[in-house]
Amino acid sequence: MRPAVASLPLVLACGGVLDLPPPGASTAGAAGSSAAGWSAAGSGVAGAAGAHAGKASADPNIKAPPAPSPGAPAGDDPGANVQAVSRLELGTDASRIHAIAYSVDGLRFTTPDAPGHCRPREGAKALDVVVDGPMGEDNSFGKLVAPIIAGFTPDAQAKLDASIAEGTFSLLVRVPHLGAQSSYAGLPAELFAAGGMRDAEGELIAPTDWSSYAWEPLPSSLESTAGEGDALRSKVRFPSSWVSGDRWVSGAPSTLSLGLTVSGQTLQLEVREARMSHALDASRDHGEAGVISGVLGAEALGASVRALAGKASPSLCKGALIDTIVLQVEAASDMMQDGTQDPGATCDGISIGLGYQTRRSRVGKAAPASGTSNPCPLRGSMFTTLPTEVSIYEVSPRAGLQNESAYVTTDGKRRLVEALVSAG
């Protein structure tokens, strides 16, 4: 459920409550056992090695969020710090592709023929999908997919910036007990997708004073829409996030379902092995150099791009042109869907990196619910907008039996009703 607006709302669904490693545990890569780093002259790869390798690395040159600081205290502020995304980078700027990403697989591939990498898909160039950034950064989405999406939605980044400034949407990170110290451990945190405040006539109000602006969380990101502010609870929770060197880190990898919409066209993304972090200023009023990093399923992303194209033009729901585009998207696969590398398998995951900045703000009441657009309805379907709820009335014991040409006995009618009741 998301507002029907001509800009870029970001919608999240819960990927599950996370269990993070205890403070002080190694988290240089994704959660799991730490693997010994290695590098071999001429191998073209550094990090963890093996038939199904990746995600954890002892190589200091692999880019990852900072680990918890040993002995860091728990939160010491009685209130909650809410940071609202004030800018979101999609990766359309080629010079920023590596700056807004981490190494998802925990490896650093420096040559197209480096061993240990999954097999590129048909039509892919090894130079594009194998070679990583200088610190192993993985962002095939920004490198190869964002330019394709830009073809459907020109000036996507500018439209996104404008939509946030207008109060159309934001992404909120709420961290209770976050104080002024440079390091904390075991901080519970929540992530909300939100729309902007509205006046008495229902018109959006732009966030001029961000500190007092109360964003309205979307119902799809909430456990319940009852109450407002601190009473609202998000489906997406990080039970033990931390701050290390004034940088907030969401914790162990999770799964986030995002819906990115530009000019009314929505791209659905399920980001697996997702990690999120941003640097905090001393006043805790701003966040900079934010990163959302993870991996997308190639076929799922291809289906989402097909739907996005269908919104731009219904003729693109099917046909040779969109089939070719989807194959190009899937060819951007640079790892496995679980964020690892398997040289014995064909790549089926596409790494992604999104950048962001934040400003301190507030959580308000829940936003009103709305339906979702269906860009490529089933053949003959009259529905282009899906309602949030439907009611089904079962009439087969009366109207259905009246249409039967053969006589149905009373026992047969009884068994039909019992079967309907058993079906729920």
ZALOGU-413908 format. One record per residue: residue in three letters; x, y negated, z negated of N, C-alpha, C, O, CB in turn. Coordinates in steps of 0.2 Angstrom, whole numbers, plus 5000, padded with zeros to 4 digits. Each point is the difference from the previous one (the first is absolute). Glycine has a CB too. Layout:
# ZALOGU-413908
ALAXYZXYZXYZXYZXYZ
...
//
This chain:
# ZALOGU-413908
MET500450065000499649945000500449945000500549994996498650074998
ARG500849895011500449945000499649945003499550025004501550054997
PRO499249874998499649955003500150005007500550015003499649924987
ALA499350055014500149995007500249935001499649955001499550145001
VAL501649904999500349945001500550005006500250065001499649914987
ALA500349975015500550005006500749994997500349955002498750015006
SER501250084988500749994998500350074997499850055003500049834994
LEU500650124998500350064998499950024993500449994996500449995012
PRO498650054990499950034994500450074999500150035005498849924994
LEU501450064995500450064998499650044995499849974995501349975008
VAL498750124999499550044996500450064998500350045004498749925002
LEU501050054987500350064997499550054998499549994997501549945000
ALA499250145003499750054997500550044995500650005002498550015008
CYS500650014985500550034995500350075003499750045003499649914988
GLY501450055008500450065002500150044994500450055000500149895009
GLY499250054985500150044994500449964995500449965001499650145006
VAL499949924987500449974994500750035000500150065001498849924992
LEU501649985006500750025001500350024993499949974995500249965015
ASP500350124990500450024994500749995002500350035005498950064991
LEU501149865001500749975002500550044995499850024995499749875009
PRO501150114999500550034995500249954994499849945001500750125009
PRO499749974985500149964994500649945001500450015005499350094988
PRO500249855004500549945001500750034999500250044996499049884999
GLY501350065010500650025000500250065004500650025002499449944987
ALA499450075014500150065005500249975006499949945002499350134992
SER501249975010500249985007499449995005499650055001501550004997
THR498849895005499549995005500249965006499749965003499550044987
ALA501550015011500349975006499650015006499949965005501250054990
GLY498650055006499650025006499350014998499849964995501250095011
ALA498750004997499350014997500150054994500550024998499049975014
ALA499950024985500050044994500250075001499950035006499249904990
GLY501250105000500350075001500750004997500349964997498950065013
SER501150044991500750014997500549965005499949995006499850134990
SER500749855000500549965004500550055003500350054997499649864995
ALA500350085015500450045003500749965001500049945000499050115006
ALA501549994994500749975001500149975006499850035006500650064987
GLY499849855008500149975006500650035004500550034997499149864998
TRP500450105011500650035004500049965006499549975003500450144992
SER500749895008500149975007500650035003500550024997499049875000
ALA500450135009500650035004500249965006499649975003499950144993
ALA501149895005500349965005499750025007500150065001500949924992
GLY498749985010499750015007499350045000499850015005501450004998
SER498650004991499350034999499449965002499550025002501050054989
GLY499649865008499549965002499449994995499549975001500850055010
VAL499850024983499550004995500350004993500550034999498750035009
ALA500549904987500250004993499450014996499449975002501649965000
GLY499150104992499450014996499950074997500650035000498849875006
ALA500050124993499950074998500050055007499749975005499749994984
ALA500950105010500050045006499650064999499950024994501249945009
GLY498750085002499750064999499550015006499949965004500250034984
ALA499650075012499550025006499449954999499749995005500850134995
HIS499349864994499449964999500249944996499850004994499450105008
ALA501249865000500449954996499749945000499649985004501450084998
GLY499149904992499849935000499749984993500050044996499949965017
LYS499949934987499749984994500449984994499849954997499250115008
ALA501549984994500449984994500749995002500350055004498950014988
SER501249895006500749995002500449974995499749954997499950045015
ALA501050034987500549974996500449955004500449974997499650134995
ASP499949895014500449955004499849934998499449985001500750115009
PRO500449874988499849934998499849965006499749944999501150074991
ASN499450015016499849965006499350025002499849975006501450034997
ILE498450044994499350015002499649954996500050004994500250135008
LYS499449845002499549954997499450034997499750035003500749895006
ALA499550064985499550034996499849954994500449964998499950165005
PRO499149884994499949964995500450014994500350064999498549945004
PRO501449954992500450024995499750054995499450004999501149885002
ALA499950164996499850054995499849964993500249944999500550155006
PRO498949944991499949974993500749984996500450055001498450014999
SER501249894997500649984996500050054994499550004996500549885008
PRO500550154994500150044994499849964994500349954999500550135006
GLY498849944990499849974994499649945001499949964995501250085001
ALA498649955010499649945001499450014995499750054999500649945013
PRO499449954986499550004995499350015004500049995006500649944986
ALA498950085004499350005003499849935000500349954998499450164997
GLY499749875008499849945001499949964993499850034995499650005016
ASP500749904989499949974994499649935001500049964995501150095002
ASP498549955008499549945001499350034999499850055003501049895005
PRO498850024988499350034999499649995006499550045000500649934988
GLY500049995016499650005006500250045006500450044999499449844997
ALA499950115010500150035006500349965005499749945001499450144996
ASN501449945007500249965005499750025007500150065001501049924993
VAL498649985009499750025007500349965005500049945000498950084995
GLN501450015010500449985006499550015006499950065001501349954994
ALA498649945009499750005006500450005006500449955000498650004994
VAL501050095011500449995006499849945003499449995002500750135000
SER500449844999499949935004500350005007499849965004500249994985
ARG500350115013500350015006500150075001500350034996500249855005
LEU499350155005500150075002500350005006499849985005499350064988
GLU501550005008500450005006499850075003500150054997500849884999
LEU498950075011499850065003500650045004500050055002498949904999
GLY501750014999500650035004500049985007500450035004499650064988
THR499649865010500049975007500749965001500149995006498650014994
ASP501649984995500649965001500650065000500250024995499349874999
ALA500850125012500550055000500649994996500350054997499449975014
SER500549924987500549984996499950024992500550004996499849915012
ARG499150114991499850014993499850074999499850024994499849875005
ILE500450155006499850074999500350044994499750044997500149965016
HIS500949994986500350044995500049964993500050044995500850015014
ALA499149894991499949964994499450024996500049994994500649925011
ILE498950114999499350024996499950075000499550024999500149885005
ALA501050144995499950075000500550034995500649974999499050045013
TYR500350054986500550044996500150075004499750015006499949944983
SER500950085009500150075003499550054997500050014994501349965008
VAL498350055002499550054998500250074999499950034995499349905011
ASP501350094998500250075000500650004996500350064999499349975012
GLY500749924986500650004996500650015004500650024997498750024994
LEU500749965016500650015004500249945004499649955001500050174999
ARG501049885003500249955005500350035006500550035000499749894990
PHE499450085015500250025007500349955004499749945001499450154999
THR501549915002500449955004500150015007500249965004500350024985
THR499450085013500050025008499450045002499750044996501649965003
PRO498649995007499450045003500050085000499550034999500449875008
ASP500750124993500150074999500250034993500350065000500149945012
ALA499549964983500150024993499750064998499450015002500849874995
PRO500150175000499750064998499549994994500149954997500950115007
GLY498549994995499650004995499349965001499650004995501450004998
HIS499049975013499449965001499450045003500250055004500549854997
CYS498750094998499550045003500049985008500349955002499050054988
ARG500450055014500149995007499549955003499450004998500950125003
PRO500049835002499549945003499550035004500150065004500849864996
ARG498550055000499450025004500149995008500549965002498850024988
GLU500450055014500050005007499949925002499549974998500150155004
GLY500949855002499949945002500449954996500049945001498950095003
ALA501349994990500449964995500749995002500350055003498949984988
LYS501149915008500749995001500450014993499849974995500049955015
ALA500750124990500350024993500349944997500049994994500350125010
LEU500049845001500349944997499449964996500249964995500650045015
ASP498650004992499549964997499750044993499949964995499850005016
VAL500350104989499750044995500450034995499850024994499350005013
VAL501649994995500550034995500449954997500150014994499950095013
VAL500249854996500549964997499649954995499549975002501350035008
ASP499450004984499749964995500349934999500549985004499350124990
GLY500049865001500349934999500750014997500150064998498749895001
PRO501550004999500750004997500050044994500550024998499849875008
MET499250104990499950044993499550055000499750024995500749885000
GLY499550135011499650065001499249985000499650044999501350034995
GLU499049865007499349985000499650045006500250005005500249884990
ASP499050145003499650035005499449965001499649984995500750135001
ASN499649875010499449965002499850005007500149955004500249974987
SER499650145011499850025007499449965002499949985006500650134993
PHE499049884996499449965002500249935002499749985005499750094986
GLY501049905005500249935002500350005007500049955004500150024984
LYS500450085013500450005006499650015006500149975005500950074988
LEU498650015007499750035006499249995000499850005006501250084994
VAL498749934995499249995000499849935000499549995003500550134991
ALA500349845001499749935000500049975007499549965001500950034987
PRO500150015016499949975006499450035005499849965004501550024995
ILE498650085000499450035003499349964998499649985004501050134998
ILE499449894991499449974997499949935002499549975001500650114989
ALA500549885010500049935002499749995007499749955002501350034991
GLY499050075011499750005007499249994999499749975005501350105000
PHE498749964990499350004999499849944997499549975001500550154998
THR500549854996499849954996500649955000500450004995498950074997
PRO500749895013500649955000500049954994499549994998500450025015
ASP500749974985500149954995499750034993499749974996500249945012
ALA500250164992499750034994500349974993499649994995500250125012
GLN500849884993500349974994499849934998499849994994501250085008
ALA498949895003499749934999499350014997499849964996501049995013
LYS498850094994499350014998500050034993499649984996500050035016
LEU500850034986500150034994500149944995499750004994500750125010
ASP500249844997500149954996499549954998499849984995501350035009
ALA498549985002499449954999499550034996499749974996500649985015
SER499650124990499450034996500150004992499649994997500250085013
ILE500949944988500150004993499949924998499849994994501050115007
ALA499549855003499949944998499349974999499849964996501350025009
GLU498550054999499349985000499650044994499449984999500650005013
GLY500350074985499750044995499650065002499550024997500449874997
THR500250135012499750065003500150064996499650044999500449915012
PHE500650064988500250064996500749994996500449965002499050115007
SER500749984987500750014997500050074997499550034999500649844998
LEU500550145000500250064997500249984993500549965000499850115011
LEU499449964984500249984993500450054996499850065000499249875000
VAL501550054997500450054995499949974993500249954999500650085010
ARG498850014987499949984993500550044995499950065000498949915003
VAL501650004994500450034995499949974993500349954999500650075010
PRO498850024987499949984993500750004996500450045001498450004999
HIS501349914995500550004996500749985003500550014997498950084996
LEU500649885013500649985003500249944997499749955001500050115010
GLY500949944986500349944997500549975004500150015006499650034983
ALA500849925008500549965003500750045000500449985003499049924993
GLN500650165001500750035000500150035007499550015004500450024984
SER500749985014500250025006499950085002499950025006501049894994
SER499050134995499850075001499550024995500049994994501250035010
TYR498450034998499550034996499950075003500250025006499249874991
ALA500350154999499850075002499350024998499849974995501450065004
GLY498550025004499450024998499449955001499650004995501050084997
LEU499449885013499549955000499450035004500150015006500849894993
PRO498550104999499450025004499949955005500049944998499550134992
ALA500349945016499949955005499450035004499950065001501349904999
GLU498549995004499450025004500149965007500349945000498950084990
LEU500550015015500049965007499349995002499650055000501550015003
PHE498749884999499349995002500149975007500449965002499250024987
ALA499950045016499949965006499449954998499550024997500950085011
ALA499749844994499549954998499949955006500449995004500050024984
GLY499049965011499749955005500149934996500150014994499150075013
GLY500749874996500049934996499449984997499550045000501349935008
MET499349984988499449974996499549975005500249985005500550004985
ARG498750025008499449975004499649954996500050014994500050095013
ASP499849854996499649954997499350025000499850065001500949855003
ALA498850054993499350024999499750025007499550044999500449884991
GLU500350055015499750025007500350065003499850025005499949864996
GLY500850154995500350065003500649995005500350045003498750014995
GLU501249885002500649985004500750014997500049994994499249935012
LEU501350114997500650014997500349934998499949955003500350155004
ILE500249914987500349944998500850025000500250054998498949924994
ALA501349985012500750015000500349994994499949964996500150005016
PRO500650094987500349994993500549945000500650015003499350124996
THR499949824998500549945000500450004993500650005000498649935007
ASP500450084988500450024993500050074999499550034997500149864998
TRP500950145007500050085000500050024993499750064999501049945011
SER499549974985500050024993499350014997499950044995501349915004
SER498450015003499350004998499550045005499450004998500849894995
TYR500150135013499550035005499950074998500450044998500149885011
ALA498850104991499850064998499850045006499550005003500149964986
TRP500950095013499850045006499550054998500050024995501249965010
GLU498450045000499550054999500250075003500050015006499149894994
PRO501050154995500250065003499550045004499449994998501350024992
LEU499550025015499550045004499850064997500450034997500149925013
PRO498850064990499750064997500450075002500150044995498849905005
SER501450065006500350065002500750024996500250054999499349935012
SER500749964985500650014996499950014993500550004996500149945013
LEU498850064989499850004993499750064998499650045004500249844997
GLU500350144992499650064997499349984999499650045001501550004994
SER498849905003499349974999500049935001500549964999499350134993
THR499649895011499949925001499849974994499849945001500050085012
ALA500050014982499749974994500649954997500550024999498750084999
GLY500649845000500449964996500449965005499949995006500250084984
GLU500449895007500549965004500649994996500150024994499049925012
GLY501450044998500749994997500350064997500150055003499549844994
ASP500650114996500350054997499650065000500250064999500449864994
ALA498750085007499550055000500150055006499850055000499449884992
LEU501050045014500050045006500650045000500649984998498849935008
ARG500650154996500550055001500150035007499550015003500350024985
SER500849965014500150035007500150075000500250034995500449865007
LYS499350145004500150075001500750015001500350064999498649955007
VAL501549944996500750015001500449984994500049944999499850055014
ARG500550064984500349984993500750035000500250055003498749954991
PHE501649965003500750024999500150004993500149954997500350005014
PRO499550114985500050004993500749984997500049984994499250115007
SER501349925003500749984996500449965005500650035002499350084991
SER499949845010500449965004500649974995500050004994499049975015
TRP501549994995500549974996500349945003499849985005500550134991
VAL500149855000500349945002500750024999500250014994498949915004
SER501450075007500750015000500349945003499949995006500050134994
GLY500549844996500349945003499549955003500249975005500850104997
ASP498549924995499449955002499750035006499749965004500949944991
ARG499450165007499750035006499550054997500250054997500849935011
TRP498350014994499550054998500050055005500049995006499349924988
VAL500650155003500050065005499450054998499950014994501449995007
SER498350025004499450034998500150074997499650024996499949925014
GLY501150094991500150074997500250055006500249985005499149994985
ALA500550095008500150065005499549995006499549974999500850104991
PRO499949965015499649995006499350035000499950054996501149965010
SER498549954997499350025000499850005007500349995005499549974983
THR499550055013499749995006499549945000499650004995500550125007
LEU499949835002499649955001499650005006500350005006500549934987
SER498650065007499649995006499849935002499749974996499850155002
LEU500849855007499949935002499649995006500050045005501149944989
GLY498549975006499749985006500249935002499849954997499250135000
LEU501349915009500349945002499549975005500050045006501249994991
THR498549915003499649985005500249935002500149954996499050124999
VAL501049935012500249935003499549985005499850045004501449994995
SER498549915000499549985004499450055001499750015005501149925001
GLY499050104988499450055000500250075003499650045000499749865002
GLN501350114999500350075002500450034995500549974998499549995014
THR499750104986500350034994500550065002499850045004499249924989
LEU501650045004500450065001500150034993500249974995500449975014
GLN499250134991500050044994500750034999500250035005498549994996
LEU501549974993500750034999500050044993499749974995500849935012
GLU499750164993500150044994500850004999500350045004498650034997
VAL501349894994500850004999500150054995499849994994500349895009
ARG500350174999500250054995500749994997500449965003498950125003
GLU500949954989500749984996500149935000500549975001499950135004
ALA499049864993500049935000500449974994499850034994499149975013
ARG501549954993500349974995499949925001500049985005500950124993
MET499049874996499949935001500449964995500150024994498750005010
SER501549924997500449964995500149935003499949995006500750124990
HIS499549854999500149935002500449964994500050034994499049975013
ALA501449954995500449974995499649944997499649975003501450065003
LEU499049974987499749954996500449944998500650014999498750084997
ASP500449855005500449944997500050004993499650044996500149895014
ALA500650024987500150004992499349984997499950034995501349945006
SER498449995002499449994997499450055001499549994998500849895004
ARG499950175002499550055002499449975004499550035000500950044990
ASP499749885014499549975003500050015008499549995004500549924988
HIS500650125010500150025007500450065001500450024996499649865007
GLY499850165003500450065001500349995007499649975005499650104988
GLU501449955009500349995006500350075002500150044996500249845002
ALA499950125009500350065003499750064998500350054998500749895001
GLY498350065002499650064998500150055006500049995006499249944987
VAL500750145005500150055005499450054998500050034995501349955007
ILE498450045003499550065000500350055005500049995006499049954991
SER501350125001500350055005499750074999499950024994501249915005
GLY498950105006499750075000500050035007500449985004498949994986
VAL500350085011500050045006499250015002499650014996501650055002
LEU498749945009499350015002500050065004500550025004499349864997
GLY499750164999499950065004499949975008499649965001499950114989
ALA500949965014500049985007499350015004499849955003501450084997
GLU498550024999499450015003499449964997499649985004500850144999
ALA499749874991499549964996500049935003499649965001500450114989
LEU500749905010500149945003499849995007499749955002501250044990
GLY499250065012499850005007499249995000499849965005501250114999
ALA498749974992499249995000499849934998499549975003500450154995
SER500549854997499849944998500149945005499649965001500750084987
VAL500349975016500149955005499550015006499849955003501450064994
ARG498650055004499450015005499449964998499749975004500850154999
ALA499349894990499449964998500149935000499649965002500250134991
LEU500849885006500249935000499949985007499749945001501150074990
ALA499550035014499949985007499350005002499749955004501450094999
GLY498550004994499350015002499649944997499549985003500650144997
LYS500149854995499749934998500249955004499649955001500550094988
ALA500549965014500249945005499550015006499849955003501450044992
SER498750075007499650025006499850075000500450045000500349885007
PRO498650094993499750064999500350055006500050064999499049894996
SER501250025010500250055006500750034998500250055003499249885005
LEU500950054987500650034997499950054995500550034997500149865006
CYS498850134996499950064995500350065003500250054997498749894999
LYS501150075011500250065003500349985007499849945002499450134992
GLY501249975009500249995007500850015000500350004995498749925007
ALA501350075004500750015001500449954997500550024997499250045013
LEU500149884990500349944997500150014992500650004998499049935011
ILE499950084988500150014993500350064998500450004995498649935003
ASP500950125006500450074998500749995001500450024996498750045008
THR501249905001500749985000500249964994500650014998499349995015
ILE499749954985500249964995500150044993500549994997498949915009
VAL500150154993500050044994500650045000500450014995498449995005
LEU501450035006500650045001500649964998500550024997499050055012
GLN500649864993500549964999500149994992500549994997499349955014
VAL499650054986500049994993500250064996500550004996498649925005
GLU500750145001500250064997500750025001500450034996498550015005
ALA501449935005500750015001500549964996500650015000499050015011
ALA500149934985500449974995500150044993500449974996499149925009
SER500350174995500250044994500750014999500450015005498650054997
ASP501249934992500750004998500250044994500550004998499649895007
MET499450154992500150044994499450045000499550005004501249924990
MET499350135001499450044998499549964996500149954997500650155004
GLN498649924999499549964997500150004992499849954997499550095012
ASP501150004988500150004993500749964999500250004994499250115004
GLY500849855007500649964998500750035000500549974998498749964996
THR500850135008500650045001500350015007499649985005500150084984
GLN500849975012500350025007500050085000500350034995500449865006
ASP499150135005500150085001500250015007499649995005499550034986
PRO501649995010500250015007499750065004500150005006501049954989
GLY498650095001499750065004499249985002499750045003501050044990
ALA499149865006499349985001500049945004500549965000499150094990
THR499949945014499849935004499849954995499550014996500350055014
CYS500549884990499749944996499349995001499750005005501449954996
ASP498650044993499249995000499849944996499450004998500450125004
GLY500749854995499949944996500349945003500650005003499350074987
ILE499849875008500349935003500149964994499549984996499950035015
SER501249974988500249964994499749935001499949985005501150094993
ILE498849904996499749935000500349964995500250024994498850025011
GLY501149894996500249954995499649945001500049975006501250084994
LEU498549924995499749945000500349964995500150024994498850035010
GLY501249884997500249964996499549954997499449995003501750015003
TYR499049974988499549964997500349954995500650014997498650085005
GLN500449864996500249954995499449994996499450025002501449925005
THR499250044987499550004995500049934996500549975000499550164999
ARG499449854999499949954995499550024995499650045001500649875008
ARG500050064985499650024994499249985001499949945002501150054990
SER498650055006499349995001499550034995500350024995500049975018
ARG499150024989499550034995499650065004499949995006500149904987
VAL499750155003499550055002499449984998499849984994501050115006
GLY498749905005499349974999499550065000500250064997500149835008
LYS499150104997499550055000500150045007500449985004498849944989
ALA500450135007500150055006499649965006499549974999500550134994
ALA500349915013499849975006499350045002500050064998501249905006
PRO498450015000499450045002500250065005500549995004498849904994
ALA500350165002500250065004499849985008499549965001500350124989
SER500549955014499849995007500250065004500350044998499949845002
GLY499450135006500150065004500750005004500349955000498550065001
THR501450045003500650005004499850015007499550035002501150024988
SER499849925014499950005007500250075003500550024999499649855002
ASN499550155004500250065003500249995008499549995004499750084988
PRO501449925009500249985007499850045006499949985005501049964989
CYS499150135004499950055006499550054997500150054998501149945006
PRO498149994996499550044998499950065004500350005006499149904989
LEU500350155002499950065004499649995006499549955000500650124990
ARG499949975015499649995007499350004998499850054997501150005010
GLY498749904995499349994999499849984993499549994998500450105009
SER500649894989499949974993499849935000500249965004500650124992
MET498749905000499749935000500449964995499849944999499150105005
PHE501549994992500349974994500749985002500450035002498950044990
THR500849865007500749975001500249984993500649984999499249985013
THR499850034983500249994993499750054995499450025001500649865002
LEU500550154993499850054995499749974994500449964997500450125008
PRO498749944992499849974994500450034994500350055001498549945003
THR501249984990500350024995499750064996500350044997500149855001
GLU498950125003499650054997499550025005499749965004500550004984
VAL499650115012499450025004499650054996500250034995500549965015
SER498650014991499650044997499750055005499849985006499949934986
ILE500350165007499850055004499350034998500050024994501250005009
TYR498349985001499450034998499950065004499950005006499649894991
GLU500450174999499950065003499350025001499650004995501550045000
VAL498749975011499350015001499850075004499550015002500449864999
SER500650174999499950065004499550054997499650035004501649964999
PRO498750014990499450044998499349985002499650045000501149984990
ARG499349925013499349985002500149995008499750045004500049914985
ALA500649995013500049985007500450065004499850015006500149874991
GLY500650145000500450055003499650075002500150025005500949934989
LEU498750075001499650065001499449995005499850055003500549994985
GLN499449905012499549995004500250005008499650025004499949914987
ASN501150065010500350015007500250075002500250015006500249874992
GLU499650174997500150065002499550045004499449994998501350014992
SER499450035015499550035004499850074997499450025001501149935009
ALA499950084986499850064997499849994993500249954996500650115011
TYR498749984990499850004994500550014994500450055001498549985004
VAL501249934990500550014995499650024994499549974997501349955008
THR499350144992499750024994500149964994500549965000499650165004
THR499549894991500149964994500750024996500349954998498450055001
ASP501550065002500650024997500649975004500549984997499050134999
GLY500449885010500549975004500149934998500549975000499350115010
LYS499649884989500049934998500349994994500449964999498650025007
ARG500950074989500350004993500750005001500449964996498650094999
ARG501350005009500750015000500349945004500649984998499350145002
LEU499849845004500349945004500049954994500549975000499050065011
VAL500049964985500149954995500550014995500449964998498450025003
GLU501350094997500550014995500749995003500549984997498750114998
ALA500949925012500649995003500249935000500649984999499250125008
LEU499749864995500149935000500249974993500449964999498750035010
VAL500550034986500249984993500750024998500449974997498450045000
SER501450055005500750034999500549965003500649994998499050125001
ALA500249865007500549965004500149934997500549965002499150105008
GLY500049924985500149944996499649945003500049954998501250095000
//
